[in-house]
Amino acid sequence: MSDIRIIDLIDLASEDIEDAEEKVQKAFDWYYDKTTMTIKGTIGAAVSIIVALSISYFKQEFKVNLQEIIIAFCFSLATASYGFYKMYELNLITREYISAIKLLSDLKKIRPFLSLYRSILNQ
């Protein structure tokens, strides 16, 4: 997840923000929900294109030539592969969440140093 940067975690740790871990969790929850909707939409669109083409081909309701079927199949395959790629990314979110929470906890331990460092930088 590229939305939370280390500098953001340093900002959360250096300021006295209540429930910083919950704020990080909320950001990860938003990412999870957004990615889940993307996965559902892309894989659903790919499957619906394949099903629609299959039904029209086997029922012979309208003429579909082989080139149109191949193009539509390739499009649905590309769409589905994007959905599966996002699903793979979503599996990595747990590791990133744990790393972010651990880093935030470690940064809170050195909060006095971070405050002193920021005060020196701002002078």
Buried (B, 14 or more C-beta within 10 A) or exposed (E): BEEBEEEBBBBBBBEEEEEBBEBBBEBBEEBBEEBEEBBEEBBEBBBEBBEEBEEBBEEEEEEEEEEEBEEBBEEBEEBBEBBEEBBEBBEEBEEBBEEBBEBBEEBBEBEEEBBEEBEEEEE
